[in-house]
Amino acid sequence: MKDEIIRRNAFITGISLLIFFLFSFSFSSYYNLRSMETQLINMSNVVSNQIMETSTDEELNSVVDSFTKNQEWLQITICNSHGNIVKDSENDMIGVTISASISDSELLRANEASTDNDRIYVDQQRIYYIKILSNDIIMRTSTEYSFNTSFLYMNLLVLLILLIIGLFLSIFFSKKTSENIVEIVEKIDSHLKTINEGEYKEIEDSHRYSEVENVLREINEVNKNILKSMQSIRFEHSKIDFVINNMEQGIIIISENEEILLINDYAKEVLNISGKVEENINYHRVLTIDLLLSNIEKAIKKHEDEYFDIVDRVKEKIYATSIDYLKNKWFSDNQEIGLFIVLMTDVTEKRTNDELKAEFISNASHELKSPITSIRGFSELLLAINDNADEKTKKYLNVIYNESIKMKMTIDELLYLSNLEYRRNLEGDKEKVYFKDVISSTVEAYTEQADKEYISIIVNVDENLYIYEQTNLLDHLISNLLSNAIKYNRRGGKVYINVEERDAKIILTVADTGIGIDEKDIDRIFERFYRIDQSHNRRKGGSGIGLNIVKQICNVLEAKLSVESKKDVGTKFIVEFKKNEEIE
């Protein structure tokens, strides 16, 4: 940089001196010409005045000779009105043949010129002045105009001297200036390096120039803030690294460009990955579990979430794995990129406990079924053989009989719910299940119950819509929703069942015009045994697990369940099914 400053200053100085020389030379030449013209005009006016005072040719010749004798710089020519030369000074155009007349252009200039400036002209390195003195006398004076070579050489010499002095001074002062600048820059560079290494030391801000002092103070202030920001970022980065790498959960962040942006230690241990994972490496080069790879590929292709278990039979571990697609984009290199978060959680103990719980519920349900069946059978027998019993005895027998039926239904629901939760006894072939068929049979089954309350069931179903699934799952789902819509409706109310295709999804809605759900209860209606209106449930019956069964069926079917409700207006349940591809 120092050499560059010196070179540039020397170049600028040289160019400036050259321009100055050209300008001064041009100006001097111009001034010299104008000076000679002025002298010629003045001399010509003097000559013309004396010629005008003559009356004879001898007097005219005498006047001409008086001005031209013993000198060579001035030439005087006297012409008549036709341009013919009648007198020319003895020294006129020495060594050059004298013409007998002046040119037509000169004669025209003499006739048309009205001022001295119009009478002056330059031709072949001579300056001429021509003027009409009388009707028959035209005077032309001239002098030689030559370029002042000595003036040029003098200017060149002066230029050379000025150039040498100017270049020397320019180099000297440029060197001093550049050394000061480089010293400051090197000081700033050294200071920035220490900041990059996490240390901070103020730059000495005293300087001979106040402007430089102000800049150094500003740099010190900026560097303090930079250091604070760097320390804060490093602290936050280390904190995040500590949290992520000490999580009891595996986490992998993958971009839609199939690059691994982050993987924590837990995930590397689960996936048996040793060593450091290269930044932005393609996930195919790191991950080896086929189930994980196929689900990541599916999530990236469809931009949808995926849920599955990874079973490690060597470690005897089960990891619940989810792939979540983030709808908010991440900005990198001025580009929006979608991200997928892979979470792996050790659920071995939970799955074991769930299995034990499921087995207990199954065993308990089966154990309870036998005595309840006996109670129902004996109460039914007693009702049949006691036609003559008093009304109170019949009433008690009916209560026993009805409650045994309710208890059996509750046990069946609990057993079914347990199977849904733990995916037990759900094996079966999937088939093409048309919504119109399932809804028709379900509506038929609940028509009598709806008619008792004068409730209308209105169905709008596209007959071509179907899913590939087990029929009993869709049947249970719609049955529970319809039963709920009738149970919590008003007398004379309506139930609307609608199925349509929208945005490559199949949307099932079951809406009623019933009592609605209070806003504070909406988030809890899918909890097991949760009841909104206890008095209503006692009148209508119900175990409080119907909507929980709906939720679990939706989980099995990978369907999205939502609810909209307004108190005293009605409730709408919405189920979104993925549209199945055709199965050959």
C-alpha positions as CSV (number, residue, x, y, z in Angstrom):
1,M,0.0,0.0,0.0
2,K,2.8,2.4,0.8
3,D,4.5,1.9,-2.6
4,E,1.1,2.3,-4.3
5,I,0.5,5.7,-2.6
6,I,4.0,6.9,-3.6
7,R,3.5,5.8,-7.2
8,R,0.1,7.4,-7.5
9,N,1.3,10.7,-6.0
10,A,4.3,10.8,-8.3
11,F,2.1,10.1,-11.3
12,I,-0.4,12.8,-10.3
13,T,2.4,15.3,-9.7
14,G,4.0,14.6,-13.1
15,I,0.7,14.9,-15.0
16,S,-0.1,18.1,-13.1
17,L,3.3,19.6,-14.1
18,L,2.8,18.5,-17.7
19,I,-0.6,20.1,-17.9
20,F,0.8,23.3,-16.3
21,F,3.5,23.4,-19.0
22,L,1.1,22.9,-21.9
23,F,-1.2,25.5,-20.5
24,S,1.6,28.1,-19.9
25,F,3.2,27.4,-23.3
26,S,-0.2,27.9,-25.1
27,F,-0.9,31.0,-23.1
28,S,2.6,32.4,-23.8
29,S,2.2,31.7,-27.5
30,Y,-1.1,33.3,-27.6
31,Y,0.1,36.3,-25.7
32,N,3.2,36.7,-27.9
33,L,1.0,36.7,-31.0
34,R,-1.4,39.3,-29.6
35,S,1.5,41.5,-28.5
36,M,3.1,41.4,-32.0
37,E,-0.3,42.2,-33.6
38,T,-0.7,45.2,-31.3
39,Q,2.8,46.5,-32.1
40,L,2.2,46.1,-35.8
41,I,-1.2,48.0,-35.6
42,N,0.4,50.8,-33.6
43,M,3.3,51.1,-36.0
44,S,1.0,50.9,-39.0
45,N,-1.1,53.7,-37.7
46,V,1.9,55.9,-37.3
47,V,3.1,55.1,-40.8
48,S,-0.4,55.7,-42.2
49,N,-0.7,59.1,-40.6
50,Q,2.6,60.2,-42.1
51,I,1.7,58.9,-45.5
52,M,-1.6,60.8,-45.4
53,E,0.4,64.0,-45.0
54,T,2.4,63.4,-48.3
55,S,1.4,64.9,-51.5
56,T,4.0,63.6,-54.0
57,D,5.5,60.2,-54.8
58,E,8.9,61.4,-53.6
59,E,7.4,62.3,-50.2
60,L,5.6,58.9,-50.0
61,N,8.8,57.0,-50.8
62,S,10.7,59.0,-48.3
63,V,8.2,58.1,-45.6
64,V,8.4,54.4,-46.4
65,D,12.2,54.4,-46.5
66,S,12.3,56.2,-43.2
67,F,10.5,53.4,-41.5
68,T,12.1,50.5,-43.3
69,K,15.7,51.5,-43.9
70,N,18.4,49.7,-41.8
71,Q,15.9,47.2,-40.3
72,E,14.3,44.0,-41.4
73,W,11.4,43.3,-39.2
74,L,8.9,45.7,-40.8
75,Q,7.7,45.6,-44.4
76,I,5.6,48.4,-46.0
77,T,3.8,48.0,-49.3
78,I,1.8,50.7,-51.1
79,C,-0.8,49.7,-53.6
80,N,-3.3,51.5,-55.8
81,S,-7.1,50.9,-55.6
82,H,-6.7,48.0,-58.1
83,G,-4.2,46.2,-55.9
84,N,-1.2,47.0,-58.0
85,I,2.0,47.6,-56.0
86,V,3.5,51.0,-56.5
87,K,6.0,51.0,-53.7
88,D,7.6,48.3,-51.6
89,S,10.2,48.7,-48.9
90,E,13.7,47.6,-49.9
91,N,13.8,44.9,-47.3
92,D,10.4,43.4,-48.3
93,M,10.5,39.6,-48.3
94,I,14.3,39.3,-48.6
95,G,15.2,36.3,-50.7
96,V,11.6,36.0,-51.9
97,T,10.2,37.1,-55.3
98,I,7.9,40.1,-54.9
99,S,4.5,39.9,-56.6
100,A,3.3,42.9,-58.8
101,S,0.0,43.0,-56.9
102,I,-1.7,42.0,-53.7
103,S,-4.3,39.1,-53.8
104,D,-8.0,39.5,-54.3
105,S,-8.6,38.3,-50.8
106,E,-6.4,41.0,-49.4
107,L,-8.0,43.6,-51.6
108,L,-11.5,42.3,-50.3
109,R,-10.3,42.5,-46.7
110,A,-9.1,46.0,-47.2
111,N,-12.4,47.1,-48.6
112,E,-14.6,45.4,-46.0
113,A,-12.5,45.9,-42.8
114,S,-13.9,48.5,-40.5
115,T,-11.6,48.0,-37.4
116,D,-8.0,47.3,-36.8
117,N,-8.7,43.8,-35.6
118,D,-10.5,43.1,-38.9
119,R,-7.4,44.4,-40.8
120,I,-5.0,42.0,-39.1
121,Y,-4.4,38.5,-40.5
122,V,-1.6,35.8,-40.4
123,D,-0.3,34.1,-43.5
124,Q,2.8,31.9,-44.0
125,Q,4.3,32.8,-40.6
126,R,3.8,36.6,-41.2
127,I,1.4,39.0,-39.6
128,Y,-0.2,41.4,-42.1
129,Y,-2.1,44.7,-41.6
130,I,-3.9,46.2,-44.5
131,K,-5.8,49.5,-44.7
132,I,-7.3,51.8,-47.3
133,L,-5.7,55.3,-46.7
134,S,-7.5,57.1,-49.6
135,N,-9.4,56.4,-52.8
136,D,-6.2,55.4,-54.6
137,I,-3.8,54.4,-51.7
138,I,-3.8,51.1,-49.9
139,M,-1.2,50.4,-47.3
140,R,-0.1,46.9,-46.2
141,T,2.4,46.4,-43.4
142,S,3.8,43.1,-42.2
143,T,6.3,41.5,-39.9
144,E,7.6,38.0,-39.5
145,Y,5.9,35.7,-37.0
146,S,8.1,32.8,-35.9
147,F,7.7,30.4,-33.0
148,N,9.9,31.3,-30.0
149,T,12.2,28.3,-29.9
150,S,14.3,29.7,-27.1
151,F,11.1,30.2,-25.1
152,L,10.2,26.6,-25.6
153,Y,13.6,25.3,-24.5
154,M,13.5,27.6,-21.5
155,N,10.1,26.2,-20.5
156,L,11.3,22.7,-21.0
157,L,14.2,23.3,-18.8
158,V,12.1,24.9,-16.1
159,L,9.6,22.0,-16.4
160,L,12.3,19.5,-16.0
161,I,13.7,21.2,-12.9
162,L,10.1,21.6,-11.5
163,L,9.3,18.0,-12.3
164,I,12.4,16.7,-10.6
165,I,11.8,18.9,-7.5
166,G,8.1,18.1,-7.5
167,L,8.6,14.3,-7.8
168,F,11.2,14.4,-5.1
169,L,8.9,16.3,-2.8
170,S,6.0,14.2,-3.7
171,I,7.8,10.9,-3.0
172,F,9.2,12.3,0.2
173,F,5.9,13.5,1.6
174,S,4.0,10.5,0.2
175,K,6.4,8.2,2.0
176,K,5.9,10.0,5.2
177,T,2.1,10.1,4.8
178,S,1.9,6.4,3.7
179,E,4.1,5.4,6.7
180,N,1.6,7.1,9.0
181,I,-1.4,5.5,7.3
182,V,0.2,2.0,7.2
183,E,1.2,2.3,10.8
184,I,-2.4,3.1,11.8
185,V,-3.8,0.3,9.6
186,E,-1.3,-2.2,11.0
187,K,-2.3,-1.1,14.5
188,I,-6.0,-1.6,13.7
189,D,-5.3,-5.0,12.0
190,S,-3.3,-6.2,15.0
191,H,-6.1,-5.1,17.3
192,L,-8.8,-6.9,15.3
193,K,-6.8,-10.1,15.4
194,T,-6.7,-10.0,19.2
195,I,-10.5,-9.5,19.2
196,N,-11.0,-12.4,16.9
197,E,-9.0,-14.5,19.4
198,G,-11.3,-13.4,22.2
199,E,-9.1,-10.8,23.8
200,Y,-9.4,-7.1,23.9
201,K,-6.9,-4.3,24.2
202,E,-7.6,-0.7,23.4
203,I,-5.8,1.0,20.5
204,E,-3.6,3.9,21.6
205,D,-5.8,6.8,20.3
206,S,-3.4,9.7,20.7
207,H,-2.3,11.0,17.3
208,R,-1.0,14.2,15.8
209,Y,-4.2,14.5,13.7
210,S,-7.5,15.0,15.5
211,E,-9.4,13.3,12.8
212,V,-7.4,10.1,13.2
213,E,-7.9,10.3,17.0
214,N,-11.6,10.5,16.5
215,V,-11.5,7.5,14.2
216,L,-9.4,5.4,16.6
217,R,-11.8,6.3,19.5
218,E,-14.8,5.2,17.4
219,I,-12.9,1.9,16.5
220,N,-12.3,1.3,20.1
221,E,-15.9,1.8,20.9
222,V,-17.1,-0.4,18.0
223,N,-14.6,-3.1,19.0
224,K,-15.8,-3.1,22.6
225,N,-19.4,-3.8,21.3
226,I,-18.1,-6.4,18.8
227,L,-16.3,-8.2,21.6
228,K,-19.3,-8.2,23.9
229,S,-21.5,-9.5,21.0
230,M,-18.9,-12.3,20.2
231,Q,-18.7,-13.3,23.9
232,S,-22.5,-13.3,24.1
233,I,-22.8,-15.4,21.0
234,R,-20.1,-17.8,22.2
235,F,-21.9,-18.1,25.5
236,E,-25.2,-18.8,23.9
237,H,-23.7,-21.2,21.5
238,S,-21.9,-23.1,24.2
239,K,-25.1,-23.1,26.3
240,I,-27.2,-24.4,23.4
241,D,-24.5,-27.1,22.7
242,F,-24.5,-28.1,26.3
243,V,-28.3,-28.4,26.4
244,I,-28.6,-30.2,23.1
245,N,-25.7,-32.7,23.8
246,N,-27.1,-33.4,27.3
247,M,-30.6,-34.0,26.2
248,E,-32.1,-37.4,27.0
249,Q,-33.5,-37.3,23.5
250,G,-31.9,-37.6,20.1
251,I,-32.2,-34.7,17.8
252,I,-31.3,-34.3,14.1
253,I,-32.0,-31.3,12.0
254,I,-32.1,-31.9,8.2
255,S,-32.7,-29.4,5.5
256,E,-34.9,-30.1,2.5
257,N,-31.6,-30.1,0.5
258,E,-30.9,-33.4,2.4
259,E,-28.1,-31.9,4.5
260,I,-27.5,-32.6,8.2
261,L,-27.4,-29.2,9.9
262,L,-27.2,-30.6,13.5
263,I,-27.0,-33.9,15.2
264,N,-26.5,-34.3,19.0
265,D,-24.5,-36.9,20.9
266,Y,-27.6,-38.8,22.0
267,A,-28.7,-39.3,18.4
268,K,-25.2,-40.4,17.4
269,E,-25.2,-43.0,20.2
270,V,-28.6,-44.3,19.2
271,L,-27.6,-44.6,15.6
272,N,-24.1,-45.9,16.4
273,I,-22.3,-43.0,14.7
274,S,-18.8,-42.4,15.9
275,G,-16.6,-39.3,15.5
276,K,-17.6,-35.8,14.3
277,V,-20.2,-35.5,11.7
278,E,-19.1,-33.3,8.8
279,E,-21.1,-30.0,8.5
280,N,-23.8,-29.9,5.8
281,I,-23.1,-33.6,4.8
282,N,-25.8,-35.5,3.0
283,Y,-27.8,-37.6,5.5
284,H,-27.5,-40.7,3.2
285,R,-23.8,-40.8,4.0
286,V,-24.3,-40.8,7.7
287,L,-27.6,-42.6,8.6
288,T,-27.8,-46.3,7.9
289,I,-31.1,-47.5,9.4
290,D,-33.5,-48.3,6.5
291,L,-36.6,-47.4,8.4
292,L,-35.3,-44.0,9.3
293,L,-34.0,-43.3,5.8
294,S,-37.3,-44.2,4.1
295,N,-39.4,-42.1,6.5
296,I,-37.0,-39.1,6.1
297,E,-37.3,-39.5,2.3
298,K,-41.1,-39.6,2.6
299,A,-41.3,-36.5,4.8
300,I,-39.1,-34.5,2.5
301,K,-41.0,-35.6,-0.6
302,K,-44.5,-34.9,0.9
303,H,-43.5,-32.1,3.4
304,E,-45.5,-34.0,6.0
305,D,-44.8,-35.3,9.5
306,E,-43.9,-38.9,10.2
307,Y,-44.2,-41.0,13.4
308,F,-42.7,-44.5,13.9
309,D,-40.6,-46.7,16.3
310,I,-37.0,-47.6,15.9
311,V,-36.3,-51.0,17.6
312,D,-32.7,-51.7,18.6
313,R,-32.7,-55.5,19.1
314,V,-29.0,-55.5,20.2
315,K,-29.5,-53.0,23.0
316,E,-33.1,-54.1,23.5
317,K,-34.3,-50.5,23.2
318,I,-37.3,-48.9,21.6
319,Y,-37.1,-45.3,20.4
320,A,-40.3,-43.4,19.5
321,T,-39.2,-41.3,16.5
322,S,-41.0,-38.3,15.0
323,I,-40.1,-36.3,11.9
324,D,-41.6,-32.8,12.1
325,Y,-41.7,-30.5,9.1
326,L,-41.3,-26.8,10.1
327,K,-43.6,-24.5,8.2
328,N,-41.5,-21.5,9.0
329,K,-38.5,-21.3,6.6
330,W,-34.9,-20.9,7.7
331,F,-32.8,-18.3,5.9
332,S,-29.3,-19.3,4.8
333,D,-27.2,-17.5,2.2
334,N,-30.2,-15.3,1.3
335,Q,-32.2,-18.5,0.5
336,E,-35.3,-19.9,2.2
337,I,-34.9,-23.5,3.3
338,G,-37.4,-25.9,4.8
339,L,-36.2,-27.9,7.9
340,F,-37.1,-31.3,9.3
341,I,-36.6,-32.0,13.0
342,V,-36.0,-35.7,13.8
343,L,-36.6,-36.5,17.5
344,M,-35.8,-39.9,19.1
345,T,-37.0,-40.7,22.6
346,D,-36.2,-43.9,24.6
347,V,-39.7,-45.4,25.3
348,T,-38.5,-48.9,26.2
349,E,-39.8,-48.7,29.8
350,K,-43.0,-47.0,28.8
351,R,-43.7,-49.5,26.1
352,T,-43.0,-52.3,28.6
353,N,-45.4,-50.7,31.1
354,D,-47.9,-50.1,28.4
355,E,-47.8,-53.8,27.4
356,L,-48.3,-54.8,31.1
357,K,-51.1,-52.3,31.4
358,A,-52.7,-53.5,28.2
359,E,-52.4,-57.0,29.4
360,F,-53.9,-56.2,32.8
361,I,-56.8,-54.4,31.2
362,S,-57.4,-57.2,28.8
363,N,-57.2,-59.8,31.6
364,A,-59.3,-57.7,34.0
365,S,-61.9,-57.1,31.3
366,H,-62.2,-60.8,30.5
367,E,-62.4,-61.6,34.2
368,L,-65.2,-59.1,34.7
369,K,-67.1,-60.2,31.7
370,S,-67.9,-63.6,33.2
371,P,-69.6,-62.3,36.4
372,I,-71.3,-59.5,34.6
373,T,-72.6,-62.0,32.0
374,S,-73.9,-64.1,34.9
375,I,-75.6,-61.1,36.6
376,R,-77.2,-60.2,33.3
377,G,-78.4,-63.7,32.7
378,F,-79.7,-64.3,36.2
379,S,-81.5,-60.9,36.3
380,E,-83.1,-61.7,32.9
381,L,-84.2,-65.1,34.2
382,L,-85.6,-63.6,37.4
383,L,-87.6,-61.1,35.3
384,A,-88.9,-63.9,33.2
385,I,-90.0,-66.2,36.1
386,N,-91.4,-63.5,38.4
387,D,-94.4,-62.2,36.5
388,N,-96.4,-62.1,39.7
389,A,-93.7,-60.3,41.7
390,D,-94.6,-56.9,43.1
391,E,-93.6,-53.7,41.2
392,K,-90.7,-52.8,43.5
393,T,-89.1,-56.2,42.9
394,K,-89.5,-55.9,39.1
395,K,-88.1,-52.4,39.3
396,Y,-85.0,-53.6,41.1
397,L,-84.5,-56.5,38.7
398,N,-84.7,-54.1,35.7
399,V,-82.1,-51.8,37.3
400,I,-79.8,-54.8,37.8
401,Y,-80.4,-56.0,34.2
402,N,-79.9,-52.5,32.6
403,E,-76.8,-51.7,34.7
404,S,-75.2,-55.1,33.8
405,I,-75.7,-54.2,30.1
406,K,-74.1,-50.7,30.6
407,M,-71.2,-52.3,32.6
408,K,-70.6,-54.8,29.8
409,M,-70.6,-52.0,27.2
410,T,-68.2,-50.0,29.3
411,I,-65.9,-53.0,29.7
412,D,-66.0,-53.7,25.9
413,E,-65.2,-50.0,25.2
414,L,-62.3,-50.1,27.7
415,L,-60.9,-53.2,26.1
416,Y,-61.3,-51.8,22.6
417,L,-59.7,-48.5,23.7
418,S,-56.7,-50.5,25.2
419,N,-56.3,-52.3,22.0
420,L,-56.3,-49.0,20.1
421,E,-53.7,-47.4,22.4
422,Y,-51.3,-50.3,22.3
423,R,-52.0,-51.5,18.8
424,R,-53.2,-54.9,20.0
425,N,-55.6,-57.2,18.2
426,L,-55.9,-54.7,15.3
427,E,-54.3,-56.9,12.8
428,G,-56.4,-57.5,9.7
429,D,-56.4,-57.0,6.0
430,K,-57.0,-53.4,4.7
431,E,-59.6,-53.1,2.1
432,K,-61.3,-50.4,0.0
433,V,-63.9,-48.9,2.4
434,Y,-66.4,-46.6,0.9
435,F,-67.6,-43.8,3.2
436,K,-71.2,-44.0,1.9
437,D,-71.5,-47.7,2.8
438,V,-70.2,-47.3,6.4
439,I,-72.2,-44.1,7.0
440,S,-75.4,-45.7,5.6
441,S,-75.2,-48.7,8.0
442,T,-74.3,-46.5,10.9
443,V,-77.2,-44.1,10.3
444,E,-79.5,-47.1,10.1
445,A,-78.3,-48.4,13.4
446,Y,-79.0,-45.1,15.1
447,T,-82.2,-44.1,13.4
448,E,-84.4,-45.4,16.2
449,Q,-82.4,-43.6,18.8
450,A,-82.6,-40.3,16.8
451,D,-86.4,-40.8,16.1
452,K,-87.1,-40.9,19.8
453,E,-85.9,-37.3,20.1
454,Y,-87.2,-36.2,16.7
455,I,-83.7,-35.6,15.5
456,S,-83.1,-35.5,11.7
457,I,-79.9,-37.0,10.3
458,I,-78.9,-35.3,7.0
459,V,-76.2,-37.0,5.0
460,N,-74.1,-35.6,2.1
461,V,-71.5,-38.0,0.9
462,D,-69.7,-38.4,-2.4
463,E,-70.3,-42.1,-3.2
464,N,-66.8,-42.4,-4.9
465,L,-64.8,-41.5,-1.8
466,Y,-63.0,-44.3,0.0
467,I,-59.9,-45.2,2.0
468,Y,-57.8,-48.4,2.3
469,E,-58.3,-49.4,5.9
470,Q,-60.0,-51.9,8.2
471,T,-63.7,-51.4,8.0
472,N,-64.3,-51.8,11.7
473,L,-62.0,-48.8,12.5
474,L,-64.0,-46.4,10.3
475,D,-67.3,-47.9,11.6
476,H,-66.3,-47.3,15.2
477,L,-65.1,-43.8,14.4
478,I,-68.4,-42.7,12.7
479,S,-70.5,-44.6,15.2
480,N,-69.0,-42.7,18.2
481,L,-69.3,-39.3,16.5
482,L,-72.9,-39.9,15.4
483,S,-73.8,-41.3,18.9
484,N,-72.3,-38.2,20.5
485,A,-74.1,-35.9,18.1
486,I,-77.5,-37.5,18.9
487,K,-76.8,-37.7,22.7
488,Y,-75.9,-34.0,23.1
489,N,-78.5,-32.6,20.6
490,R,-81.8,-30.9,21.3
491,R,-85.2,-32.5,20.9
492,G,-86.1,-31.8,17.3
493,G,-82.5,-30.9,16.3
494,K,-80.4,-31.9,13.3
495,V,-77.2,-33.9,12.6
496,Y,-75.2,-33.2,9.5
497,I,-72.8,-35.8,8.1
498,N,-70.7,-34.6,5.2
499,V,-67.8,-36.2,3.3
500,E,-65.9,-34.4,0.5
501,E,-62.5,-34.3,-1.1
502,R,-60.5,-31.1,-0.6
503,D,-56.8,-30.3,-1.3
504,A,-56.0,-34.0,-1.9
505,K,-57.6,-34.9,1.5
506,I,-60.9,-36.5,2.4
507,I,-62.8,-34.4,5.0
508,L,-65.4,-36.0,7.2
509,T,-67.6,-33.6,9.3
510,V,-70.2,-34.5,11.8
511,A,-72.1,-31.5,13.1
512,D,-75.1,-31.1,15.4
513,T,-77.4,-28.3,16.6
514,G,-77.1,-29.3,20.2
515,I,-76.0,-27.8,23.5
516,G,-72.5,-27.0,22.3
517,I,-69.3,-27.1,24.4
518,D,-68.1,-24.3,26.6
519,E,-64.7,-22.9,25.5
520,K,-63.0,-24.0,28.8
521,D,-64.0,-27.6,28.1
522,I,-62.9,-27.9,24.4
523,D,-59.3,-28.8,25.2
524,R,-60.4,-31.6,27.5
525,I,-63.2,-33.4,25.7
526,F,-60.9,-36.0,24.3
527,E,-59.6,-37.0,27.7
528,R,-60.6,-40.4,29.0
529,F,-63.7,-40.3,31.3
530,Y,-64.0,-36.5,31.0
531,R,-67.6,-35.4,31.1
532,I,-68.8,-31.9,30.3
533,D,-72.3,-32.0,31.8
534,Q,-72.6,-34.6,34.5
535,S,-76.4,-34.3,34.9
536,H,-76.9,-34.7,31.1
537,N,-74.6,-37.8,31.1
538,R,-76.6,-39.3,33.9
539,R,-79.8,-38.9,32.0
540,K,-78.5,-40.0,28.6
541,G,-75.9,-42.5,29.8
542,G,-72.3,-42.7,28.7
543,S,-68.9,-43.7,30.0
544,G,-66.9,-40.6,28.9
545,I,-64.5,-42.6,26.8
546,G,-66.3,-42.3,23.4
547,L,-64.3,-39.3,22.1
548,N,-61.1,-40.7,23.5
549,I,-61.8,-43.8,21.3
550,V,-62.3,-41.4,18.3
551,K,-59.0,-39.8,19.1
552,Q,-57.2,-43.1,19.3
553,I,-58.8,-44.3,16.0
554,C,-57.6,-41.1,14.3
555,N,-54.1,-41.8,15.6
556,V,-54.2,-45.3,14.1
557,L,-55.5,-44.0,10.8
558,E,-53.0,-41.1,10.8
559,A,-56.0,-38.7,10.5
560,K,-56.2,-35.2,11.8
561,L,-59.0,-34.6,14.4
562,S,-60.4,-31.1,15.3
563,V,-63.5,-29.7,16.8
564,E,-65.5,-26.4,16.5
565,S,-68.2,-25.6,19.0
566,K,-70.2,-22.7,20.4
567,K,-72.3,-22.9,23.5
568,D,-76.0,-23.4,22.9
569,V,-75.4,-23.4,19.1
570,G,-73.9,-26.7,18.3
571,T,-70.7,-28.7,17.7
572,K,-68.8,-29.9,14.6
573,F,-66.1,-32.6,14.6
574,I,-63.8,-32.6,11.6
575,V,-61.6,-35.5,10.5
576,E,-59.0,-35.1,7.7
577,F,-57.9,-38.4,6.1
578,K,-55.0,-38.7,3.8
579,K,-56.2,-39.8,0.3
580,N,-54.8,-43.3,-0.4
581,E,-53.1,-44.1,-3.6
582,E,-54.7,-46.8,-5.7
583,I,-53.6,-50.3,-4.5
584,E,-53.4,-52.9,-7.2
